[in-house]
């Protein structure tokens, strides 16, 4: 029996184990900075299926290792989730992990504990079939991505001193191959005024009025931002507005807006900040990139700017070509090679550190963050096949 057929057979064999593991993870609420219990559950499963080493780092990421070959490959799933939102919109209990007609429902099913379940059993199959003679595989369950994508990998690379040669992101791709996505950043703009009694506003300088032309400028800027053929258009929008005033009867002396800026290919943090500073009315405004400095569930604080770089891997890169080859070999069909709409931990691995990164994940991203969060069990099986077969294909193509 060929290796391909052995991988397929074992993936089918472990479908129930993968489903049960995923349902267990869904039953453990794990919003950003509150992932400790689900991390422990993942560690338990990695040890059960025979990983060579399993550690939890000081940030709280779980790192499972298989093999000790020269080429280092990482497969990553962030295991934190967003919150439930309005519970009345859910047709199922978001923390039950319901399995109905071959589909698992619940918070984190698609984004993205499904990828974690498939990876762990892909690792089990790799161990069983002895496929690690020339590579080291890290399977990572990472924290805080929903709050600050990429921060976990900044820590792993800079502090754990684990720097892979290649990374596979297992965010939902509907079993397609993704090779990039737009970046993003979060900015605030502050306008200062002069307070006075509201009965005589001419005595002061209204900070909200000073902000008005800047807001109008951002709306116009959004219409004219760069458009990339592959990644699409950059965007800018005002998402929040705040003010300071001595009282409800006083002219406000400060107004601040927050901006969500999506960055397409060729746009950077510096270029985006410069665009805001150049807007009419912004001459005296203060433009700042926000900083994330929340403690992880371990208590560790690892501050970073809220700048998440754009990244794209060329379609002819050995990583993408190996993914396509794996797909064709395992599924006997042509894959779709595309991009994510949202942002992933690739903003660190490829965006900051230039480590070749690609994506392949179970579930459809349309269900991410929604009250219909779901994943077909069949997707777990298919993703497991890919994860078990891909590393060997990649290292063979490097020879």
GIKATA-V933246 format. One record per backbone hydrogen bond with DSSP energy under -1.0 kcal/mol. CO is the residue of the C=O (numbers start at 0). NH is the residue of the N-H. Records with the same first field share a line. If there is no record, write none. Layout:
# GIKATA-V933246
CO: NH + NH
This chain:
# GIKATA-V933246
1: 5
2: 6
3: 7
4: 8
5: 9
6: 10
7: 11
8: 12
9: 13
11: 14
13: 17
14: 18
15: 19
16: 20
17: 21
18: 22
19: 23
20: 24
21: 25
22: 26
24: 27
29: 80
30: 33
34: 38
35: 39
36: 40
37: 41
38: 42
39: 43
40: 44
41: 45
42: 46
43: 47
44: 48
45: 50
52: 64
54: 62
60: 56
61: 140
62: 54
63: 138
64: 51 + 52
65: 136
70: 135
71: 164 + 165
72: 137
73: 167
74: 139
75: 169
76: 141
85: 88
86: 89
92: 95
93: 106
97: 104
99: 102
101: 376
102: 99
103: 374
105: 108
107: 112
112: 116
113: 117
114: 118
115: 119
116: 120
117: 121
118: 122
119: 123
120: 124
121: 125
122: 126
123: 127
124: 128
125: 130
133: 70
134: 68
135: 72
136: 65
137: 74
138: 63
139: 76
140: 61
141: 78
143: 147
147: 150
149: 153
150: 154
151: 155
152: 156
153: 157
154: 158 + 159
155: 161
165: 73
166: 357
167: 75
168: 359
176: 337
177: 358
178: 312
179: 339
180: 310
182: 262
183: 307
184: 260
185: 289
186: 258
187: 287
188: 256
189: 285
190: 254
193: 204
195: 250
196: 199
199: 202
200: 203
204: 193
205: 209
206: 210
207: 211
210: 214
211: 215
212: 216
213: 217
214: 218
215: 219
216: 220
217: 221
220: 223
225: 233
227: 231
231: 227
234: 261
236: 259
239: 257
241: 255
243: 252 + 253
246: 249
248: 197
251: 206
252: 192
253: 243
254: 190
255: 241
256: 188
257: 238 + 239
258: 186
259: 236
260: 184
261: 234
262: 182
263: 266
267: 271
268: 272
269: 273
270: 274
271: 275
272: 276
273: 277
275: 278
278: 281
285: 189
287: 187
289: 305
291: 303
295: 298
299: 295
303: 291
304: 306
305: 185
307: 183
310: 180
313: 316
316: 320
317: 321
318: 322
319: 323
320: 324
321: 325
322: 326
323: 327
324: 328
325: 329
326: 330
327: 331
335: 176
337: 178
343: 346
344: 347 + 348
345: 349 + 350
347: 352
348: 354
349: 353
355: 166
357: 168
358: 177
360: 172 + 174
362: 173
363: 366
364: 367
366: 369
369: 372
372: 105
374: 103
375: 379
376: 380
377: 381
378: 382
379: 383
380: 384
381: 385
382: 386
383: 387
384: 388
385: 389
388: 392
389: 393
390: 394
391: 395
392: 396
